[in-house]
């Protein structure tokens, strides 16, 4: 896919875990966009400091500010002080962290108390509304990485078997339903039966649980976007780490949504999938 040029001088980056925010930083450099990073201590990879130093903006590295999960007031302060009017979320922030040791500040606490539900859509949607009230617009998290979005069809040299096609056809219906209910976005299928459904534990732990249940037999993974996916947040992402877990759990086929799933390190991802004999299909 052709890369979209983002016409702005400064971008606020809310960085979750994984390589996604690191790639956004690199892409912003190529478009001469100054970036102010809000890095979440419980989630963001420490490597973001090194990437920010390497991504020079004029004579200065990209600014990285560390904050705890739940410090919504500090996030607003960081962006406001830097003159940020446009922001992007990149990288997962695990929902389960909100039930751990994080201590919400008064801005986050007020938001949490105002929510009738505390599922992913409600929580992130609430944060988006607070940011907008402060004059900070959140934009599509894939805008700088559109060439990494999955194209429709089989993406690997290794094609789907008949059994895998049946598993995907069956699993897609289930995965779309749990995504609609905002339970998760992933199901693991074997012989047209659901072995595991993703919830708060995330894709990797869902896969490992499925592998234990079938004693290492062959599996198929289906990972979808939500109905009317809001591309500003919670966009499905798969990368090299995903492939290693798939291989570990004897998953031989991966199905994702075309145009709404990021393939991090796309070329290396697909070459590695072929070496591991894992078929990748975008529907």
C-alpha positions as CSV (number, residue, x, y, z in Angstrom):
1,X,0.0,0.0,0.0
2,X,1.1,3.5,-0.7
3,X,2.2,5.6,2.3
4,X,0.1,8.6,3.2
5,X,1.9,11.9,3.9
6,X,0.9,13.4,7.2
7,X,0.8,17.2,7.0
8,X,1.8,18.4,10.4
9,X,4.9,19.7,12.2
10,X,4.5,18.2,15.6
11,X,3.0,14.9,16.8
12,X,2.4,13.6,20.3
13,X,3.0,9.8,20.5
14,X,1.4,7.8,23.3
15,X,3.6,4.7,23.3
16,X,2.4,1.4,24.4
17,X,4.4,-1.9,24.2
18,X,5.9,-3.6,21.2
19,X,7.7,-2.3,18.2
20,X,4.7,-0.3,16.8
21,X,5.7,3.0,18.5
22,X,9.3,2.6,17.5
23,X,8.3,2.3,13.8
24,X,6.1,5.4,14.2
25,X,9.1,7.3,15.4
26,X,11.2,6.2,12.4
27,X,8.4,7.0,10.0
28,X,7.9,10.5,11.5
29,X,11.6,11.2,11.0
30,X,11.2,10.4,7.3
31,X,8.4,13.0,7.0
32,X,10.3,15.6,9.1
33,X,7.6,15.5,11.9
34,X,8.8,16.5,15.4
35,X,7.6,13.9,17.9
36,X,6.9,14.3,21.7
37,X,6.7,10.8,23.2
38,X,4.7,9.9,26.3
39,X,6.1,6.6,27.3
40,X,4.2,4.4,29.7
41,X,6.5,2.9,32.4
42,X,4.5,-0.4,32.7
43,X,4.4,-0.9,28.9
44,X,6.8,0.9,26.6
45,X,10.0,-0.8,25.6
46,X,13.1,0.9,27.0
47,X,14.6,0.9,23.5
48,X,12.4,3.9,22.7
49,X,15.1,6.1,24.3
50,X,17.7,4.8,21.9
51,X,15.4,5.2,18.9
52,X,14.5,8.7,20.0
53,X,18.2,9.7,20.2
54,X,18.8,8.3,16.7
55,X,15.7,10.0,15.3
56,X,17.2,13.5,15.3
57,X,14.8,16.4,14.7
58,X,17.0,19.3,13.8
59,X,19.8,19.2,16.4
60,X,17.7,17.6,19.0
61,X,16.5,14.0,19.6
62,X,12.8,13.3,19.9
63,X,11.6,14.2,23.4
64,X,10.7,11.2,25.6
65,X,8.7,11.7,28.8
66,X,8.0,8.7,31.1
67,X,4.8,8.4,33.0
68,X,2.9,5.7,34.9
69,X,-0.3,4.1,33.6
70,X,-3.1,6.1,35.0
71,X,-1.4,9.5,34.9
72,X,-3.8,11.1,32.6
73,X,-3.2,14.6,34.0
74,X,0.5,14.3,33.4
75,X,-0.1,13.1,29.9
76,X,-2.2,16.3,29.2
77,X,0.5,18.4,30.9
78,X,3.3,16.9,28.7
79,X,1.5,17.6,25.5
80,X,0.2,21.0,26.5
81,X,3.6,22.2,27.6
82,X,5.1,21.0,24.3
83,X,2.3,22.6,22.2
84,X,1.0,19.3,20.9
85,X,-2.4,19.5,19.2
86,X,-2.3,16.2,17.3
87,X,-1.6,12.9,18.9
88,X,-1.4,9.2,18.0
89,X,-1.6,6.0,20.1
90,X,0.7,3.2,19.0
91,X,1.3,-0.1,20.8
92,X,-0.8,-2.1,23.1
93,X,-1.7,-1.0,26.7
94,X,-2.8,-4.2,28.4
95,X,-6.2,-3.8,29.9
96,X,-5.3,-6.1,32.8
97,X,-2.8,-3.5,34.0
98,X,-5.7,-1.3,35.2
99,X,-6.5,-4.1,37.7
100,X,-2.9,-4.3,38.9
101,X,-0.7,-1.9,40.8
102,X,-1.3,1.3,38.7
103,X,-2.5,4.3,40.7
104,X,-4.8,6.5,38.7
105,X,-4.4,10.3,39.2
106,X,-7.5,12.5,39.9
107,X,-8.1,13.0,36.1
108,X,-8.1,9.3,35.4
109,X,-10.1,8.5,38.6
110,X,-12.7,11.0,37.6
111,X,-12.9,9.4,34.1
112,X,-13.1,5.9,35.6
113,X,-15.9,6.9,37.9
114,X,-17.9,8.4,35.0
115,X,-17.8,5.1,33.0
116,X,-20.7,2.7,33.2
117,X,-18.5,0.0,31.7
118,X,-14.7,-0.4,31.9
119,X,-14.1,-2.5,28.7
120,X,-11.4,-1.4,26.2
121,X,-13.7,0.7,24.0
122,X,-15.2,2.6,27.0
123,X,-11.8,3.2,28.6
124,X,-9.9,4.4,25.6
125,X,-12.9,6.2,24.2
126,X,-13.1,8.1,27.5
127,X,-9.4,9.1,27.3
128,X,-9.9,10.3,23.7
129,X,-12.8,12.5,24.8
130,X,-10.7,14.0,27.7
131,X,-7.9,14.8,25.3
132,X,-10.2,16.4,22.8
133,X,-11.6,18.6,25.5
134,X,-8.0,19.8,26.1
135,X,-7.6,20.6,22.4
136,X,-5.6,17.4,21.5
137,X,-6.9,15.5,18.5
138,X,-6.2,11.8,18.3
139,X,-5.5,10.5,14.7
140,X,-5.4,7.2,12.9
141,X,-2.5,5.2,14.4
142,X,-1.7,3.6,11.0
143,X,-1.3,6.8,9.0
144,X,2.5,6.7,9.0
145,X,2.7,3.0,8.4
146,X,0.1,2.2,5.7
147,X,2.5,0.2,3.7
148,X,2.5,-2.3,6.6
149,X,-1.2,-2.9,6.4
150,X,-2.1,-6.4,5.3
151,X,-3.3,-6.8,1.7
152,X,-6.2,-9.1,0.9
153,X,-5.4,-12.7,0.0
154,X,-2.7,-15.3,0.9
155,X,0.4,-13.3,1.7
156,X,2.9,-16.2,2.0
157,X,4.3,-18.6,-0.6
158,X,2.9,-21.4,1.5
159,X,-0.9,-21.7,0.7
160,X,-3.7,-22.8,3.0
161,X,-4.7,-26.5,3.2
162,X,-8.3,-27.5,2.9
163,X,-8.5,-28.1,6.7
164,X,-7.0,-24.7,7.4
165,X,-9.5,-23.0,5.1
166,X,-12.4,-24.7,6.9
167,X,-11.0,-23.7,10.3
168,X,-10.7,-20.1,9.1
169,X,-14.2,-19.9,7.6
170,X,-15.6,-21.3,10.9
171,X,-13.3,-19.2,13.2
172,X,-14.0,-15.9,11.5
173,X,-17.7,-16.0,12.5
174,X,-16.7,-16.6,16.1
175,X,-13.9,-14.1,16.2
176,X,-16.1,-11.4,14.7
177,X,-18.8,-12.0,17.4
178,X,-16.4,-11.8,20.3
179,X,-14.9,-8.7,18.8
180,X,-18.4,-7.2,18.5
181,X,-18.9,-7.9,22.2
182,X,-15.5,-6.3,23.0
183,X,-14.2,-9.5,24.7
184,X,-11.2,-10.0,22.5
185,X,-10.2,-10.2,18.9
186,X,-8.6,-13.7,18.6
187,X,-9.8,-17.3,18.6
188,X,-7.8,-20.5,18.2
189,X,-9.5,-23.3,16.2
190,X,-8.8,-26.9,15.5
191,X,-11.0,-29.1,13.2
192,X,-13.8,-26.4,13.2
193,X,-14.0,-26.3,17.0
194,X,-12.9,-23.3,19.1
195,X,-10.1,-24.3,21.4
196,X,-9.4,-20.9,23.1
197,X,-10.9,-17.4,23.1
198,X,-8.9,-14.3,23.9
199,X,-9.8,-12.1,26.8
200,X,-7.6,-9.9,28.9
201,X,-4.5,-12.2,28.8
202,X,-3.7,-11.3,25.2
203,X,-2.9,-13.3,22.1
204,X,0.3,-15.0,23.2
205,X,-1.2,-16.4,26.4
206,X,-4.3,-17.5,24.6
207,X,-2.2,-19.4,22.1
208,X,-0.2,-21.1,24.8
209,X,-3.3,-22.2,26.6
210,X,-4.7,-23.6,23.4
211,X,-1.6,-25.6,22.7
212,X,-1.7,-27.1,26.2
213,X,-5.4,-28.1,25.7
214,X,-4.6,-30.0,22.5
215,X,-1.3,-31.4,23.6
216,X,0.7,-29.6,20.8
217,X,-1.5,-30.7,17.9
218,X,-2.0,-28.4,14.8
219,X,-3.9,-25.2,15.3
220,X,-5.3,-22.2,13.3
221,X,-5.3,-18.6,14.7
222,X,-7.9,-16.1,13.6
223,X,-7.3,-12.4,14.7
224,X,-9.8,-9.8,13.5
225,X,-10.6,-6.1,13.9
226,X,-13.7,-4.9,15.7
227,X,-16.8,-4.0,13.7
228,X,-16.4,-0.5,12.5
229,X,-12.8,-0.6,13.9
230,X,-11.7,2.8,15.2
231,X,-8.2,3.1,13.6
232,X,-7.1,5.6,16.2
233,X,-6.6,2.8,18.8
234,X,-6.6,-1.0,19.5
235,X,-5.6,-1.8,15.9
236,X,-4.7,-5.5,15.4
237,X,-0.9,-6.0,15.1
238,X,1.2,-9.0,14.4
239,X,5.0,-9.2,14.2
240,X,8.0,-11.5,14.5
241,X,7.2,-12.2,18.2
242,X,3.8,-13.4,17.1
243,X,5.3,-15.8,14.7
244,X,7.7,-17.3,17.2
245,X,4.7,-18.0,19.5
246,X,2.7,-19.4,16.6
247,X,5.6,-21.7,15.8
248,X,6.0,-22.7,19.5
249,X,2.3,-23.6,19.7
250,X,2.2,-25.5,16.3
251,X,-0.1,-23.0,14.7
252,X,0.2,-23.6,10.9
253,X,-2.2,-20.8,9.6
254,X,-2.9,-17.2,10.6
255,X,-5.9,-15.3,9.4
256,X,-6.2,-11.5,9.8
257,X,-8.3,-8.6,8.5
258,X,-7.0,-7.0,5.3
259,X,-6.5,-3.2,5.5
260,X,-6.9,-3.2,9.3
261,X,-4.0,-5.3,10.6
262,X,-0.4,-4.1,10.8
263,X,2.3,-6.6,9.8
264,X,5.3,-5.2,11.7
265,X,8.6,-5.7,9.7
266,X,6.4,-6.9,6.9
267,X,9.0,-8.4,4.5
268,X,10.9,-10.2,7.3
269,X,7.6,-11.2,8.9
270,X,6.4,-13.0,5.7
271,X,9.8,-14.5,4.9
272,X,10.0,-15.9,8.5
273,X,6.4,-17.2,8.2
274,X,7.4,-19.1,5.0
275,X,10.5,-20.6,6.8
276,X,8.3,-21.7,9.6
277,X,5.7,-23.1,7.1
278,X,3.0,-20.9,8.5
279,X,0.4,-19.7,6.0
280,X,-0.7,-16.0,6.4
281,X,-4.1,-15.1,5.0
282,X,-5.8,-11.7,5.0
283,X,-9.6,-11.7,4.4
